[in-house]
Amino acid sequence: MSNDNAVNSAVTSTDFTFSPNRERIFQELAELISHYSPHSMPEHAATHEEAAKWVTAKLEELGLDVTRHPTVDDADTIIGVKEPVGDAPTVLLYSHYDVVPAQNPAVWTNDPLELDERGGRWYGRGAADCKGNVIMHLAALRMVQENGGTDLGIKVVVEGSEELGGEDGLGKLIDANPELFTADVIFIGDGGNVAVGIPTLTTHLRGGAQLRIKVDTLEGPVHSGGWGGAAPDAAHALIRISDSFFDEHGRTTIEGVDTTAKWEGDPYDRETFRKDARVLDGVQLLGTVDDEPADMVWARPAITVIGFTSVPVKDATNIVNSTAEAQFNLRVPAPQSAAEVAKKVEEQIYARAPWGAKVEVSVTGVNEPFSTDPNGPAVQHFGKCMQDAYGAERLTVVGTGGSIPLTVTLQKHFPDAEFALYGVADPAANIHGIDESVDPTEIEHVAIAEATFLLTYGK
C-alpha cells in the first residue's frame, strides 16, 4: 500500500495537528470490505452480520457506549454514544455498513471483496459507498482523541439496510425511538465532492417514487400481417404514454407541475457533466442552451424510463403486442411534494392512454425531497473546516438527484437541528457499479475536517 501523496499532517488550527495514518485506514477499509454486506440477501446474512460486529467492535475501541438496535427489515442499526460535557451540543455522525451487490465479480478488474490499490485509488465494493465513510468517521474520532478530546456529545449511527432494505427500517426506528437520535447537528456521511480535492457540501436531495405501468390492448397477440395497422399495439400505446412526459428537447414535462425551476447554488458546467455522466461524443445533452445541467438534475422533476417489457428482440415474431409494461423512476426536488407529483404523473398516464387502451398504474417507494440551509452557524463552521482541511479558497455547494430518505425523517423529528451532507465519494468512484473506488486523500481530508469541527465547534 503506497503512501504517496498521503496527508501526513494538516494544521488547521495552531492548537491541533492531524495525522490520519493511511496504513491503518487502508487496513480497516480492507477488513470491512472483506465482510460482504448486501442486505436482504439471505445467502449473505452471515457476512452482513460480520460487518455489523466489526463496526460495533471499532466503535467500542473508541470508548463509545455502543448498542445495536434491530429494525423491521432485520438489519441492526449500530449506535455509539459519547455524552456531552455540561450543556455542550451533540453531533450525530451517520453512515451505513451495507452495500449494493457486487454484481458479477468476474467483470471486476480485481476481487470486489479485496481492497486493491491501482493508480492512486483504492478499489472494492463499498470503498466509497459507504464503508469508506465509516472508516472516515473512525479516523476523525481517533484524531479527536489524539488531540485531547472534545466536550461535544457524539452519536455515531451506522445503518445496516440503507441500500436494499425496502422497508425503511432505520426511519421506523427513528419514529419509534427518536430519543436515540436527538442531536443539535446532524452530519450525513453518505455523499462526496464534485471532484477530488474540491470540498463540497450537498444542500438538496431529490425525493421520488417508482411507477409501474401495464397496458393491455388485445385479448392476446395476433399476426401482424393479418391485423397489423388497425389492431392497437400495446407497446406502441405505452411508447405514446411515455413520450407525453418529454418535450421536443427531451425535458421532463408533467401536466400541472412546474418543471422550469433554476438552481441557485454552484453551477454544474456542461463539459464536466458530460464527462461525469459518460455521454457519448456527438450525443447532445437534454434541454436547450438556456437549461443548465444543474437546473435539470437538482432543481426540476425528472422521469426516467428504467424498464420496458414487451417481447425481447431475440424472441420477436410477427405479432401485434397485446400487453406491455414499463417502470418510471420519478425524481422530485424540494420544495415540491413527491407524493403530489407522483399523483400528477399517474393522472397523466391515464389521461394520455391512446385508443382506449386498458391501463393499470401502481405507485411505490414514495420518498420526499430534502433541503437544508447552509447558512447556520454549525454548517458554516464545518464548511470552513472543510476549506482548511483541503487548503481550498472556497466551498462548493451543490444538490444531488439522489435520495436519502433518512434525512427527511430526521428533519421531521429534529426541525431545529443543522444538517450537513458530505462524504468521500467523487464522480470517478462509480458507486453501485463495477470497479467502485475511492481516492484515499478524500478519506483523509474529510476526516481532518470532521475532527477539526468536533474539536473547535462551540468554543
C-alpha positions as CSV (number, residue, x, y, z in Angstrom):
1,M,0.0,0.0,0.0
2,S,1.6,3.2,-1.2
3,N,1.8,6.3,1.0
4,D,2.5,8.6,-2.0
5,N,0.6,11.8,-1.6
6,A,-0.6,10.8,1.9
7,V,-1.9,13.6,4.0
8,N,0.7,13.1,6.7
9,S,-0.3,16.1,8.7
10,A,-2.5,19.1,8.3
11,V,-2.6,22.0,10.7
12,T,-6.0,23.8,10.6
13,S,-5.5,25.4,13.9
14,T,-2.4,26.3,15.8
15,D,-3.8,24.1,18.6
16,F,-4.1,20.9,16.6
17,T,-2.1,18.6,14.4
18,F,-3.7,15.8,12.5
19,S,-2.1,12.6,11.2
20,P,-4.7,10.4,9.6
21,N,-2.5,7.2,9.4
22,R,-3.1,6.0,5.8
23,E,-1.8,2.5,6.6
24,R,-4.4,2.0,9.3
25,I,-7.1,3.5,7.1
26,F,-6.3,1.1,4.3
27,Q,-6.2,-1.9,6.7
28,E,-9.5,-1.1,8.3
29,L,-11.2,-0.4,5.0
30,A,-9.8,-3.7,3.6
31,E,-11.2,-5.6,6.7
32,L,-14.7,-4.0,6.4
33,I,-14.9,-4.6,2.7
34,S,-14.0,-8.3,3.2
35,H,-17.2,-8.7,5.2
36,Y,-19.6,-8.7,2.2
37,S,-22.7,-7.0,3.5
38,P,-25.6,-6.6,1.0
39,H,-28.9,-6.6,2.9
40,S,-32.0,-8.6,2.0
41,M,-29.9,-11.4,0.6
42,P,-30.2,-14.5,2.9
43,E,-27.2,-16.1,1.3
44,H,-25.0,-13.2,2.6
45,A,-26.7,-12.8,6.0
46,A,-23.6,-14.3,7.8
47,T,-21.1,-11.8,6.3
48,H,-23.6,-9.0,6.8
49,E,-23.5,-9.8,10.5
50,E,-19.7,-10.0,10.4
51,A,-19.7,-6.4,9.1
52,A,-22.1,-5.3,11.9
53,K,-19.9,-7.0,14.5
54,W,-16.8,-5.3,13.1
55,V,-18.3,-1.9,13.2
56,T,-19.5,-2.5,16.8
57,A,-16.1,-3.5,17.9
58,K,-14.4,-0.5,16.3
59,L,-16.8,1.9,18.0
60,E,-16.2,0.2,21.3
61,E,-12.4,0.6,20.8
62,L,-13.0,4.4,20.7
63,G,-14.7,4.2,24.1
64,L,-18.2,4.9,22.9
65,D,-21.2,3.3,24.6
66,V,-22.4,1.0,21.8
67,T,-25.8,-0.5,21.3
68,R,-27.3,-2.5,18.5
69,H,-31.0,-1.8,17.6
70,P,-32.9,-4.3,15.4
71,T,-35.0,-2.8,12.7
72,V,-38.2,-4.1,11.0
73,D,-36.2,-5.1,7.9
74,D,-34.0,-7.3,10.0
75,A,-30.8,-5.3,10.0
76,D,-29.3,-3.8,13.1
77,T,-28.5,-0.2,13.3
78,I,-25.4,0.4,15.5
79,I,-25.3,3.5,17.7
80,G,-22.2,4.6,19.6
81,V,-22.6,7.4,22.1
82,K,-20.3,9.9,24.0
83,E,-22.3,12.1,26.3
84,P,-21.7,15.9,26.1
85,V,-19.9,17.7,28.9
86,G,-22.2,20.1,30.5
87,D,-24.5,21.8,28.0
88,A,-22.3,21.3,25.0
89,P,-24.1,20.5,21.8
90,T,-24.4,16.9,20.4
91,V,-23.3,16.0,16.9
92,L,-24.7,12.9,15.1
93,L,-22.4,11.2,12.6
94,Y,-24.2,8.9,10.1
95,S,-23.0,6.3,7.6
96,H,-24.0,2.8,6.6
97,Y,-22.2,-0.6,6.5
98,D,-24.4,-2.4,4.0
99,V,-23.5,-2.3,0.3
100,V,-25.2,-2.9,-3.1
101,P,-24.4,-6.3,-4.5
102,A,-21.1,-6.6,-6.4
103,Q,-23.0,-8.0,-9.4
104,N,-20.7,-10.3,-11.4
105,P,-17.3,-10.4,-9.6
106,A,-15.7,-11.8,-12.8
107,V,-16.3,-8.4,-14.5
108,W,-14.3,-6.5,-11.9
109,T,-10.6,-5.9,-12.5
110,N,-9.9,-7.2,-9.0
111,D,-11.9,-9.2,-6.5
112,P,-14.5,-6.7,-5.2
113,L,-14.1,-8.0,-1.6
114,E,-10.3,-7.5,-1.6
115,L,-9.3,-3.8,-1.4
116,D,-6.9,-3.2,-4.3
117,E,-4.7,-0.1,-5.0
118,R,-4.3,1.0,-8.6
119,G,-3.3,4.3,-10.0
120,G,-3.6,6.1,-6.6
121,R,-7.2,4.8,-6.0
122,W,-8.5,2.0,-3.8
123,Y,-10.9,-0.4,-5.4
124,G,-13.6,-2.6,-3.8
125,R,-17.3,-2.8,-3.1
126,G,-18.2,-0.2,-0.6
127,A,-14.9,1.7,-0.9
128,A,-16.8,5.0,-1.4
129,D,-20.4,3.9,-0.6
130,C,-20.4,3.8,2.2
131,K,-17.7,1.8,4.0
132,G,-15.2,4.5,3.1
133,N,-17.3,6.9,5.1
134,V,-17.5,4.6,8.1
135,I,-13.7,4.5,8.1
136,M,-13.6,8.3,7.7
137,H,-15.7,8.7,10.9
138,L,-13.4,6.3,12.7
139,A,-10.3,8.2,11.6
140,A,-11.8,11.5,12.6
141,L,-12.7,10.3,16.1
142,R,-9.2,8.9,16.6
143,M,-7.7,12.2,15.7
144,V,-10.1,13.9,18.2
145,Q,-8.8,11.6,20.9
146,E,-5.2,12.3,19.9
147,N,-5.8,16.0,20.3
148,G,-7.2,15.8,23.8
149,G,-10.9,15.0,23.1
150,T,-14.0,17.2,22.8
151,D,-16.7,18.4,25.1
152,L,-19.3,17.8,22.4
153,G,-21.7,14.9,22.6
154,I,-21.2,12.4,19.8
155,K,-23.7,9.9,18.4
156,V,-22.3,7.6,15.6
157,V,-25.2,6.0,13.8
158,V,-24.3,3.2,11.3
159,E,-27.2,1.7,9.4
160,G,-27.4,-1.8,8.0
161,S,-30.1,-1.6,5.3
162,E,-29.7,1.7,3.5
163,E,-29.3,0.2,0.0
164,L,-31.7,-2.7,-0.2
165,G,-33.8,-2.6,2.9
166,G,-37.0,-1.6,1.2
167,E,-38.9,-1.2,4.4
168,D,-37.2,2.0,5.8
169,G,-36.1,0.1,8.8
170,L,-34.0,3.0,10.3
171,G,-36.7,5.5,9.5
172,K,-39.2,3.4,11.5
173,L,-36.7,3.0,14.3
174,I,-36.3,6.8,14.5
175,D,-40.1,7.2,14.6
176,A,-40.4,4.7,17.4
177,N,-37.4,5.9,19.4
178,P,-36.5,9.4,18.5
179,E,-34.6,10.0,21.7
180,L,-31.8,7.7,20.4
181,F,-31.1,10.2,17.7
182,T,-31.5,13.6,19.4
183,A,-28.8,15.9,18.2
184,D,-28.1,19.6,17.6
185,V,-26.0,19.0,14.5
186,I,-26.5,16.0,12.1
187,F,-23.7,15.1,9.7
188,I,-24.7,12.6,6.9
189,G,-21.6,10.9,5.7
190,D,-23.1,9.4,2.5
191,G,-22.0,11.8,-0.2
192,G,-19.0,13.2,-1.8
193,N,-17.2,16.0,-3.6
194,V,-17.8,17.3,-7.1
195,A,-14.2,16.3,-7.8
196,V,-11.2,15.1,-5.9
197,G,-9.7,17.9,-3.8
198,I,-12.8,20.2,-4.0
199,P,-14.6,20.4,-0.7
200,T,-18.3,20.1,-1.3
201,L,-21.5,20.2,0.8
202,T,-24.8,19.0,-0.6
203,T,-27.9,21.0,0.4
204,H,-30.6,19.5,-1.7
205,L,-31.7,15.9,-2.3
206,R,-34.4,15.0,-4.8
207,G,-37.2,12.7,-3.5
208,G,-39.2,10.5,-5.8
209,A,-41.2,7.4,-6.5
210,Q,-41.4,4.3,-8.7
211,L,-44.4,4.0,-11.1
212,R,-45.2,0.7,-12.8
213,I,-47.4,0.9,-15.8
214,K,-49.2,-2.0,-17.5
215,V,-51.0,-1.6,-20.9
216,D,-53.4,-4.1,-22.5
217,T,-55.0,-3.7,-25.9
218,L,-55.9,-7.2,-27.1
219,E,-57.0,-10.5,-25.6
220,G,-53.8,-12.0,-26.9
221,P,-51.2,-11.3,-29.6
222,V,-52.3,-11.5,-33.2
223,H,-50.5,-11.9,-36.5
224,S,-49.1,-8.6,-37.7
225,G,-49.6,-9.5,-41.3
226,G,-53.4,-10.1,-40.9
227,W,-54.2,-7.4,-38.3
228,G,-51.2,-5.0,-38.0
229,G,-52.0,-1.4,-39.0
230,A,-55.5,-1.5,-37.4
231,A,-55.2,-3.6,-34.3
232,P,-53.9,-1.5,-31.4
233,D,-50.3,-2.4,-30.4
234,A,-49.8,-2.3,-26.6
235,A,-46.1,-1.5,-26.9
236,H,-46.9,1.4,-29.3
237,A,-49.5,2.7,-26.8
238,L,-47.0,2.6,-23.9
239,I,-44.5,4.4,-26.0
240,R,-47.0,7.1,-26.7
241,I,-47.8,7.4,-23.0
242,S,-44.1,7.6,-22.1
243,D,-43.4,10.2,-24.8
244,S,-46.1,12.5,-23.3
245,F,-43.7,13.3,-20.4
246,F,-41.0,14.8,-22.6
247,D,-40.9,17.8,-24.9
248,E,-39.0,18.1,-28.2
249,H,-35.8,18.9,-26.3
250,G,-36.1,15.9,-24.0
251,R,-37.1,17.9,-21.0
252,T,-39.4,16.3,-18.5
253,T,-42.9,17.8,-18.7
254,I,-45.6,16.9,-16.2
255,E,-49.1,18.4,-16.6
256,G,-49.8,20.7,-13.6
257,V,-46.3,20.6,-12.2
258,D,-43.6,23.3,-12.5
259,T,-40.6,21.8,-14.4
260,T,-38.8,25.1,-15.2
261,A,-37.0,25.9,-11.9
262,K,-33.5,27.3,-11.8
263,W,-30.7,26.0,-9.5
264,E,-29.5,28.8,-7.1
265,G,-26.2,27.2,-6.0
266,D,-22.9,26.4,-7.7
267,P,-23.2,25.5,-11.4
268,Y,-22.5,22.1,-13.0
269,D,-20.7,23.0,-16.2
270,R,-21.7,21.1,-19.3
271,E,-18.3,19.6,-20.1
272,T,-17.9,18.3,-16.6
273,F,-21.4,16.9,-16.7
274,R,-20.8,15.2,-20.0
275,K,-17.7,13.5,-18.5
276,D,-19.3,12.6,-15.2
277,A,-22.4,11.1,-17.0
278,R,-20.3,9.4,-19.6
279,V,-22.2,10.9,-22.5
280,L,-21.0,9.7,-25.9
281,D,-19.3,12.0,-28.3
282,G,-21.8,13.7,-30.6
283,V,-24.8,13.0,-28.4
284,Q,-26.5,16.1,-27.1
285,L,-27.5,16.9,-23.5
286,L,-31.2,17.3,-23.0
287,G,-32.7,20.7,-22.9
288,T,-31.8,24.0,-24.7
289,V,-28.9,26.4,-24.3
290,D,-30.9,28.1,-21.5
291,D,-31.2,24.9,-19.5
292,E,-28.2,24.3,-17.3
293,P,-27.4,20.7,-16.1
294,A,-27.7,21.9,-12.5
295,D,-31.3,23.1,-13.3
296,M,-32.2,19.7,-14.8
297,V,-30.7,17.4,-12.2
298,W,-31.0,19.4,-8.9
299,A,-33.9,21.8,-9.3
300,R,-36.5,20.1,-11.5
301,P,-38.6,16.9,-11.5
302,A,-37.3,14.2,-13.8
303,I,-38.7,11.0,-15.2
304,T,-36.5,8.1,-16.4
305,V,-37.9,5.0,-18.1
306,I,-35.9,2.4,-16.2
307,G,-37.6,-0.6,-17.5
308,F,-39.7,-1.6,-20.6
309,T,-41.1,-5.0,-21.3
310,S,-43.0,-6.3,-24.3
311,V,-41.3,-9.1,-26.3
312,P,-37.5,-9.4,-26.2
313,V,-35.8,-8.8,-29.6
314,K,-34.4,-12.3,-29.5
315,D,-37.9,-13.7,-29.2
316,A,-39.5,-11.4,-31.7
317,T,-42.1,-12.8,-34.1
318,N,-44.6,-11.2,-36.5
319,I,-47.3,-10.3,-34.0
320,V,-49.2,-7.2,-32.7
321,N,-48.3,-7.0,-29.0
322,S,-51.3,-7.4,-26.7
323,T,-49.6,-6.2,-23.5
324,A,-46.6,-4.1,-22.4
325,E,-45.2,-2.9,-19.2
326,A,-42.8,-0.1,-18.1
327,Q,-41.3,1.3,-14.9
328,F,-40.7,5.0,-14.4
329,N,-38.3,6.4,-11.8
330,L,-39.6,9.8,-10.7
331,R,-37.3,12.3,-9.1
332,V,-38.7,15.4,-7.3
333,P,-36.8,18.4,-5.9
334,A,-37.6,20.4,-2.8
335,P,-39.9,22.3,-2.2
336,Q,-42.2,20.1,-4.3
337,S,-44.0,17.1,-2.8
338,A,-43.0,13.8,-4.2
339,A,-46.4,12.3,-3.3
340,E,-48.3,15.1,-5.1
341,V,-46.1,15.0,-8.2
342,A,-46.4,11.2,-8.3
343,K,-50.2,11.6,-8.3
344,K,-49.9,14.1,-11.2
345,V,-47.8,11.6,-13.2
346,E,-50.3,8.8,-12.5
347,E,-53.2,11.1,-13.7
348,Q,-51.3,11.9,-16.9
349,I,-50.6,8.3,-17.6
350,Y,-54.3,7.5,-17.6
351,A,-55.2,10.7,-19.5
352,R,-52.7,10.1,-22.3
353,A,-53.5,6.4,-22.9
354,P,-54.4,6.3,-26.6
355,W,-57.2,4.3,-28.3
356,G,-59.0,3.4,-25.1
357,A,-56.1,1.1,-24.1
358,K,-56.6,-0.5,-20.7
359,V,-54.0,0.9,-18.2
360,E,-53.0,-0.1,-14.7
361,V,-50.6,2.0,-12.6
362,S,-49.0,1.2,-9.3
363,V,-47.0,3.8,-7.3
364,T,-44.5,2.6,-4.8
365,G,-41.4,3.9,-2.9
366,V,-42.6,7.5,-2.4
367,N,-40.0,9.5,-0.6
368,E,-40.0,13.2,-0.1
369,P,-37.2,15.6,-1.1
370,F,-34.8,17.2,1.4
371,S,-33.2,20.6,1.6
372,T,-31.2,22.3,4.3
373,D,-30.0,25.9,4.9
374,P,-26.2,26.0,4.6
375,N,-26.1,29.3,6.5
376,G,-26.5,28.1,10.1
377,P,-23.5,28.6,12.4
378,A,-22.6,24.9,12.7
379,V,-22.7,24.2,8.9
380,Q,-20.9,27.5,8.3
381,H,-18.2,26.4,10.7
382,F,-18.0,22.9,9.2
383,G,-17.6,24.5,5.8
384,K,-14.7,26.5,7.0
385,C,-13.2,23.3,8.5
386,M,-13.6,21.6,5.1
387,Q,-11.8,24.5,3.3
388,D,-9.0,24.4,5.8
389,A,-8.6,20.7,5.5
390,Y,-8.3,20.9,1.8
391,G,-6.4,24.2,1.7
392,A,-9.2,25.5,-0.5
393,E,-10.2,29.1,-1.1
394,R,-13.9,28.3,-1.3
395,L,-16.5,25.7,-0.5
396,T,-18.7,24.3,-3.3
397,V,-22.4,23.9,-2.6
398,V,-24.4,21.6,-4.8
399,G,-27.5,19.5,-4.9
400,T,-27.9,15.9,-6.0
401,G,-30.5,13.9,-7.8
402,G,-30.3,11.0,-5.4
403,S,-32.4,10.3,-2.4
404,I,-31.6,9.6,1.3
405,P,-35.0,9.2,3.0
406,L,-33.3,9.2,6.4
407,T,-32.7,12.9,6.1
408,V,-36.3,13.7,5.8
409,T,-37.2,11.6,8.8
410,L,-34.5,13.2,10.9
411,Q,-35.5,16.6,9.8
412,K,-39.2,15.9,10.8
413,H,-38.2,14.9,14.3
414,F,-35.5,17.5,14.8
415,P,-36.5,20.6,12.8
416,D,-34.1,22.8,14.7
417,A,-31.0,20.7,14.0
418,E,-28.5,21.8,11.5
419,F,-27.7,19.3,8.7
420,A,-24.6,18.8,6.5
421,L,-24.2,16.2,3.8
422,Y,-20.8,15.3,2.6
423,G,-18.5,12.3,2.1
424,V,-15.6,10.6,0.5
425,A,-17.0,9.8,-3.0
426,D,-16.3,11.7,-6.2
427,P,-17.6,11.2,-9.8
428,A,-14.8,8.7,-10.6
429,A,-15.9,6.5,-7.6
430,N,-18.5,4.7,-9.8
431,I,-20.6,3.8,-6.7
432,H,-23.0,0.9,-7.2
433,G,-21.1,0.0,-10.4
434,I,-18.2,-2.2,-11.4
435,D,-14.8,-1.3,-10.0
436,E,-16.1,1.1,-7.4
437,S,-13.2,3.1,-5.9
438,V,-12.2,5.8,-3.5
439,D,-9.3,8.3,-3.6
440,P,-7.6,7.8,-0.2
441,T,-6.9,11.5,0.1
442,E,-10.6,12.1,0.3
443,I,-10.9,9.9,3.3
444,E,-8.0,11.8,4.9
445,H,-9.2,15.3,4.1
446,V,-12.8,14.8,5.1
447,A,-11.7,13.0,8.4
448,I,-9.5,16.0,9.2
449,A,-12.4,18.4,8.5
450,E,-14.7,16.4,10.8
451,A,-12.1,16.1,13.5
452,T,-11.4,19.9,13.4
453,F,-15.1,20.6,13.7
454,L,-15.5,18.3,16.7
455,L,-12.6,19.9,18.4
456,T,-13.5,23.5,17.8
457,Y,-17.3,23.9,17.4
458,G,-18.8,25.9,20.3
459,K,-15.5,27.3,21.5
